[in-house]
Amino acid sequence: MLSVGLITINEELRLGRTLEAIKDLADEIVIVDSFSSDKTVEIAKSFGAKVYQIPWPGYGEQKNNVIERCTKEWVLLIDADEVVTPELAKEIKAVIEHGDNYVYEIPFNSVCFGKRIRFGGWSGSSRVRLFKRLCGHYSFDAVHEQFLTSEDIGKLTHRIDHYTYEDIYDYLHKFNRYTTEGATVALGKNKSAGFFNIVINPIFKFLRMYIFRLGFLDGVEGLALSIFSSLYTSVKYLKLREMKKQK
């Protein structure tokens, strides 16, 4: 009835927690791995997952690779750092049996540095995660991929806990890869790498997150995320500037 699908690369620190939460919900677990060098595949197989290894083509295409390998009528597509709560698992079962829609968005909680983040724009968003296998696919964007469907989209009530960053080290470890991917996309869109995007835009981003979206109410963690997010924007456009020079 339900396939749970994931894409992975070096997720040994998170994957067990994610699979433990869905092991009784899933009729099959399908993982497309980009040749992890840690124990990701070993952990996946310990939960009975079907593991396929495919070189990294970008987020959109890799998620489609997962969907193509699922065999059940319904697909729950999650990331290795996203945990289905018990309440959400019950709701998913009920929707599969009696729901009115074929595609559903699920709301998210963000957990960063060991704390649930309520403000700054980090929580409250919803994303398509549950759908009938033949009712849509992802765009082929390397990042910021979108689920494309002609179906009406329903919305579930209970949330996924998104463990965005385990600690400061985890954030900085991902920072270089994410800024490079963002710069590559910006290059393809011929975006500007001038003073505004490198200096002014990051300042506005900090103020928007920390002041206007009440990030200060999340304490030190809210301050850190606002600083890091503004720095992310600046570094992304600095990398774009370098790419333009090299090109």
N, C-alpha and C positions, 0 to 999 in steps of 0.2 A: 504493500500500500504506500509506504513512504521511504524514499531514498534520502539520506542525509549526505550532502556533498561538501567537500572542502578542497581548497588549494593550499599547498604547504611548501615551505622551504626553510629548513632548520628551525623547526618549531618544537623541539623536544621539551622546552620549559613550560609550554602552554597546552600542548595537544592533549595530554592525558586528562587534564581538568575539563576540557571541552568535550572529549569523547565520553567521559564518565557521565556527563549530564544528559547525553542523548542515547546512551546504549540501550535503554529500555523503550525508547521512542521509535528508533529506526528499525525498519525491516531490512535495510542494507546500508552500509556506510561506504561511500565511494570517495577516494582521495586521489587527486592528481598532484604529484610531487615533482618539484623541479630539481631532482637529484640532490637531495639534502645530504650534507656531510656529517650530520650528527645522528641521533637515534630516532629521528622522526618516523622513518618507515618501520622500524622495529616496534615502536609504540603503537602505531596505527594497526599493524598486523596483530598485535596482542589483543585488540578490541574486535578482531574479525573483519577489519576493513579490506575492501578491494583496493589495491594500490597500483596506480599507473604512473610511470615516470616519463615526463615530457619536458623538454627544454623550455625555459621561460619565454613566452611570446608577448607578455603584457597581461594586465588583469582581465580585460574583457574577453579576449580569446581563450585564456586559460579557464575562466569560469564556464565558457561554452564547452570546453573540452570535458569538464566535469559533467555537465548536463547530458552530453551525448553518451556518456558511459553509465548513466543511471538507468535502471530498468523498471522502477516502480512508477505508478501513476502520478504520484505527488513527489515533489522535490523540496527539501528544506536546504537552502544553500547558505552556509555560514563560514566565517573565517576561523582560523585556529585560535584566535584570542577572544572569541565570542562564546558566551556560556548561556545556554537555554535554562531559564529558571524552572523549577517544578510547576509553578502556576502556568507558565507559558506552554510547557509540554502538555498539560491537561487541555489547554485551550486549543492547541494545534490538533490534538486527537478529536476534539469535538467538531472543529471546523472541517476536518477531512470527512467526517461521517455525515454532518448535517449542514455544512456551510452553504451560503448562497452564491459565493464567488469562486473563481478559479485562480485568482492571483491576490495575494495579501501582502500589505506592508506590516512590518513589525517595529514598534518603537524601541529605542535604545536608551540604556543608562551607560554613562562613561565612568570607568574606574581607572584613575591615573595615580601612580605612586602610592598605591594601596588605599586610596580614598575615593569614595563616590563623588564625582564632580557634578554639581547641580546647576551651575551658572556659567557665564562666559560663552554660551553657545555650544557647550560640549554635550549637553544632554537634551532630550526632547525631540530629536529628529527621528524620522521613520524611514525605513528602506524596504524595498521588496525583497523578501527572503523565502516566502512560501508560495508555491505555484504548481499547477499541473504541468507536467513535463513538456507537453506539446503546445503550451499556451504562451510561449515567448522565448526570448534569448537576450543575451547581453550585446551591447554595442561593442565594436572592436577597438575602442579607445584603450591605449596603453595604461592610462590612469583615469580616474573619474568616470568609469564605465557606467552605463545606464541600462536598466532592464527595459526591453522594448516589447510591448504587447498591445494587442487591440482589445483586450478584455477590460471590463470594469475592475478597478482595484479596491478591494476591501481593506480594512485595517483592524488588526488585532489589538487587544487591550493590554495584555501583559508584555513585559519587556525582556529583551536580551541584555545581559550584562556584558559590556564591551570592555575588556581589560586592555585599554589602549596602550599604556606604558606601565611596565611593572615597577620601574625605578628610573632614576636619572640616567644610569648607564644604558638601560634599554632604550631610552629616548635618543640619546646621543648616538647609539649604535645604528639606529634606523635613520637618523637625521641625514647622513650623507647620501644614502640611497634614495630617500624620498625627495630631497632637493634636486638631485640629478634627474630623477624621473620627471619632476615638475618642470625643470628647465628644458628638458627635451620636448615635452608637450608644448611649452611656450614658444620654443623655436619653430616647431611645425606650424604654429598659428601666427608666426611672424610678429610676436609681441615685442614691445619696446623694452630695452634694458637701460633706460636712462635714469637720471637723478630721482625722478618722482617715484618710480617703482622700487629703487634700491634704498631710498632714504625716507621719503615722505609717506609712501604707502605703508611701510612697516610701523611707523609712528601712529598712523590712523588705526591700524589693526590692533595695536596694543590698547589704545584708548577705547576702541569699540568693545573689545573683549573684557577689559579690566574695569572700565567705568560704566559704559552704557549697557553692557550685558551683565553687569553685577558680578564679574569674576572675583572681585575683592571679598565677596561673601564666602568664597571657598578657601580663604586663609592663604597660607604660604603656597599651597599647591596651586591655587588660582593665580597667584602672582607669577609663579614659575611658568605655568602654561601660557600666560599672556606674553611673558618675555620671550619664551622659546618660539611661540607662534609668530611673533613679529620678526624674530631673527630668521626663522624659516623663510619668510617672504623675502627678506633682504638677500640671504644667501642664494636662494633660487634665482633671483634676477642677476646677481653677480656671476653665477655659473652661466646663465644665459648670455651675459655680456662676453664671457670668455669663449663660449661656443660660437658666437657671431664673429669674433675676431679670428678664430681658427678656420671658420668656414670661408 
